[in-house]
């Protein structure tokens, strides 16, 4: 549940493309770009794969209505978010009889005065939807009006450099905030440094207000990430990222409906701190602090291996061994007692995860489903580890750390844009 290392860099052959573009420009502009193209690569220009010849830019395919729709959504993220939130606010103010329903968008549902805790139900989706809209508004607004100006103040001149700096700065803010909340909840929980407590007392159907908001907001963030991934410019690793986000959202949703939020909470904390380190290292790279970036990358590499291949697999092992040892497989009643002879068929499981029944089942097929999702996520993480180790080898060789997705094509685009202005 994290922001991963991107896929292989794009290998393009820009020398021919640049030469063709230069032929149509004046001599002064030509000399400048040639000097730029002949300069010795710096540490911050290094890419994961060896530098190869660039290919000429491909002609764009004819645009479809899907392309036009996604472009419209991408350009109007702030406007759409403001309109939706304004409509909810206006309806809440003008139509008092709708307030009980509209309140579900803003407040946590299923409060139980007798315990001071919150239950779960389908009404929680209202809050998730609201936070998807709010995250869309916050992300777009902060990127456009805070981080883009900061990137330019920091000396970043390329279009893609500004965009990537802004994206990573937003992720540092998000992960930093939610990792802080998550660690506060974890430190004050009974399962702090105690793996067995992840399973004791299951099913825990009630949550504190802060914990429930934290978990649903994390779910909303990852759903919003799928939205962003599909409306903004696609990158080389689009499908890997899409698969990662789908698995992450599936794990969060399944752990919530199956009352395994303790396990999900620990995994989120492990992943978030690593994402902070990754995004921070990228920010240093974009700002040109190459040496500090390499040290930050080293810290990130250690944290990645310990967190995503050490602690994560420890938790996966606990799902495999401890969960069945502590939770007797079967279906449980509202009071949490095992129902003798109750079969966990698909209908029973479906009703429990859609909150149509108070019964909840934890059986071997359910456990194996969770294990399969965790293993799939680990496979993707191992593929990214391979890419990280290749970057680490570049650092050892003195070339420097860089994003695995090459910025060559983006730098070529920027050069061509400058030529067109002359």
N, C-alpha and C positions, 0 to 999 in steps of 0.2 A: 504494500500500500504506500506507494512512494512514487517520487518522480524519478525515472530511470535514466541510465546512461544511454545516449542515442546510439543508433545503428551505424554501420560503416559509412565512411565519408563518400560523397559523390566524387568520382574521378572524372574530370572533364578536360578537354583539350582546348584551352582558351587562347593559346599562342596564335593559332591561325585566325580565330575570331577577332582577336585584338588587332592583328595586322590588317585584316580586311577593313575594320572600322577606322584604323589609323589612316588608311589610304585616302579616305574621303575628308580628312581634316587638314587644317593648315599646318605648316611646318613647325610652328612654335608649339602647338598642341601635341604634335607627333613626337617631338623631342622629349616633351615632358612625360608623356605616357611611356615612351621607350625607356627613359631613365627609371621610371617607376617599375616597369616590368623586369628590368635587369638588376634591380637592387637585390642585395643578399638577403635571403629570408631570415627574419628575426625569430626569436623564441615564440612570440605570440602568433606568428604566421604559420607555425608548424601544424601539420594535421596528422591524424592517426596513421593513414596509409602513406606510402612513399609518394612523393610528388610525381604525377604522370601528366602526359600531354592532355590538354583540354579538348573536348569536342566542341564543334560549333554548336551554338544554341539551336535547339530544335524548334521548328515552327509550331506554334500553338494550334491545337485542334480547335475545331469550331465549338463555340460556346453553346451549352445547352441551357434549358430552363433551370436545371439543378445548379449549374454554375452561377447563373444570375441570381438565384434565390440565396445561395450561400454567400455570395458577394454582398447582397443586400443586408443579410443578417450580420455579417462581419462589420459592415460600415455603420450599422445603426444599433450596436449593442447598448450604448448608453441611453439612446433615445427610447428604445423598446423597454428597457428596464425601468426607466423613470415613468413611462406611461403606465406600465403594469402596476407599479407601486402606487402611483397617484390614483389609479382607478380603484385599487383596494382601499386606500385611505378615504377617498371621496364616498365610496359606497358605505364604509363604516360610519362616516359622519352623517350622511344624508338618510340612511335607511336603518333606523334603530332595530327593526325586526330582523334584520340580517346579521346583526352583531354577534349573536351566539355562534353562527357559522363562520363569519369572517374572522372572528377572534382566533380561530384555529390556525390561521396563517402566521400570526404574530406570537402566540403564547403556546407553551407546552401543554399538551392535552393529557387527560386521564389522571388528574390529580386526585389523590386519596387522602382526605383529611385525617382519617383514623391512624394512618401511618406516616403522613407527611412525605410520602414517596409518590412516584408516578408509574402508572401502568403503561401498557402498550396497546396499539390498535391501528386500524387503517387511517384514522384521522391524523396520525403522525405524518402522513404524506403531504398534508397541507403545509406544515412547517418546513418540510424538505423542499417543496416547490418554492416557497418564499425565499429560502436561503440560496437556492439556485439563481433566482432572479437577483438577489442582493449581491451575491458573489460576482455575477456578470457585471453589474453596475460598478461595484468597487474595483474590480480588476481593470475594466476599461478606463474608468476615470483616473485611477492612480497611474496607470501606464501612460495615458495621454498627457496628463497635466502635472505629474510629479516626476516620474522616472525618465521620461523622454527628455525633458529639460535638464535633468541631472546628468544624463548620459552625454549630452552635448557640452555641458559645463565641464565634464570630466575629460573632454578631448576626443570623444568618439565621433568620427565623421561619416563612416559608412552607414548606409541605410540599415543593412542587416545587423550591424554591430549595435546600433541604437535599439532596434527591436529586441534583440536577444538580451541586451543589458536590462531593458525594462522588464522583460518576462522573468528573468532570474531574480531581479530585485523584488518583484511581487511575490515570487515563491519564497524568498527569504522571510518576507514579512508574514506570509501566511503560515508557513511551517514553524517559524519561530514562535508565533502566537499560540498556535494549537499544540505544539510540543510542550510549551510551558504549562498550558492548562492540563494536558494529558499527564505530565509528570507530577503535577500537584495532586491530581486524582490518584495516580498510581502510588505515590509515596504515602498517601493517607488511606490506602486500601489494605485489606487483610492479605492480599496476594503479592504484596511488595516483597520481592526476593523469596517467594514461596510458591513454587510451581504447583504443588498439590492443591493449594487453595483456589486454583482456577476452576476446579471441578466440584469442590465441596458445596453442599447446599443447593445443587442444581435441582430443578429449574428456578432461577432467580428472576421472577417476572416483574419485579418492581425496581426502579432506579431512582437515584436522587435527581433533582431538577438539573443541576449542573452537569452531571454525567450524561443524562439523556440528551440535553442540548448539544453537548460535545459530540456525542456519537452520531446524532442526526445531522449536525452541521458538517461533520467529516463526510458522511454519505452524500450530502448535497454538493460538497466541493468536488468529489470524484465524478458525480454525474455531470456537473458543470464542465469538468475537464473533457468529458466525451463530447459535449457540445462544442467547446472551443476547438478541439482537435479536428472536428469535421467541418467547421465553417471557415477556419483560417487556412492560410497557405499550407499545403501538404508538404511534408518532408520525407526524406528517404526512408525513415523507419516508421512511417504512418501506421502500417498494419501491426507491427510489433507493439507500438504504443497503444493502439486500439485494443488489442488482445489483453494487454496488461490492465488497462482501465476497466474492461469488462469483467475480468477475473476479480479485480479489487472490489468493484461494486457488488459483485455476486457474494463475495466473502463477507462484506460488511452487512448486506441485507440478510444473508442466511444466518450469520451469527446473532443478529438482532432478533429475528423471529424465532430462533431456536434457543434464545436466552443464554448464548455463549459470548456475551459482550465482554467478559473479563479477558478471554483469549484475544478477541479482536482489539481490545484496548492496549494490551501489551505489545502486540504486533505493530499497531499504529505508532506507539511511542518509539519503538526500535527503528522504524522506517523514517519517521519524520526528522530525527536528529541527523541522519545520514543525508537526507535531502537538503538540510540546511547547509551542511559542509560542502556538498556538491555545488549548490547555487552560489555560495560565497566564493568558492574557488573560481567559478566562471566569471563572477563580477570582477575579481582581481585581474583575470586575464584580459577582459574587455577594456579595463582601465589602463592596461599596459604594465602592471606590476608583475612582470614575468617571474622573477625570482621568488617573491612571496607566494605567487600562484603555485609554483612547483612545491613549496613546503606545505601549502594548504592542501594540495592534491595528495601529498603523502599521508597527511592526517586523515583525509577522506578515504584513501585506499585502505588504511588499517581499520577504520570504522566500518567500512563496507564489508570487509571480510569477517570481522568479529560479529557485526550485527546481522547481516543478511545471509551469512553462511554458517554462522556459529549459533547465536541466540535464536535466530529464526528456525533453524533445524532442530534445536533443542525443544522449542515449542511444538514443532511438527511431531517430534518423537513423543511428546507428552500427549498430544491428541491421539496418537496411535496406541500408546501403552496406558497412560494414567487415566484417560477418560473412561475407558471400559472397565478398568480396575475399580474406580471410585463410583461411577454411575452404572448401576445395573441395567443392561439393555432392556428396553421395553417402553410401554406407554404409561404416562403418569397423569393423575387426576389434578383437579384444581388445587387441592391441598398439597400436592407434591408427592403423593403416595403412589407406588407402583400398582397398576391394575393387572391382577393375575389373568393370564389367558387372553389379554387384549392384543389383537394382531395389528401391527403397524403397516396397514396397507396404504396405497397411494392416496386414497380418498381421505383417510385420517390425517396423513401428513400434510396434504394440501389444505385441509380445513384448519389445521393448527398454525401453519405459517401464514395463512390469510386471516387469522384471528377470528375464524368462524366457530371455533371450538376451544374450550379451555384446556383440553387434553393436549399433551405434548409428548412426542416420541423421540427417543434417542436409541437407535438400533445400529447394528453393524453396517447396513447400507447407508444410513445417514452419516455415520462416522467415516466411511470410505469416500463418500461424496466430498466431505470437508477435506479429507486427505488428498483427494485428487486435485482439488482446486489449489491447495497449498503447494503440492508438488509441481503443478503447471506453472505457478508463479515462480517457484524456485528454478525451474528450467530456464525461464526467460531471464531471471537474475544471473544465472550461470553464463548465459550467452553474453550478457553485458559485462560480467566479470572478465571474460576473455578480452573484450574490447578495452577494459580498464587496464589490464596487465600489458597490453600493447602500448598504451599511453605511458605506463610506468617505465617501460623499456626505453621509450623516447626520452623520458626525463633522465634516466640513468646515462644515456648516451650524450646528454647535454643539449638535446634539441628542444625540449620543453613540453609541458602538458598542453593539450588542446582538446576541443570538442571533437568527437569522432565524426560528426557531420562536417565536411569541409566547407569552408566559407569561400572557396575559390570561385564558384559560380556567382556568388553574391558580390564579391569584389569585382568580377568581370562586369556584372550588371552596372555597378556603381561607376566604373571607368567609362562604360559606354554612355551612361547618362550624362557624365561630365562632358564627353565629346559632343553630344548632341546640343549642349548648351552653348558651345563655342560657335 
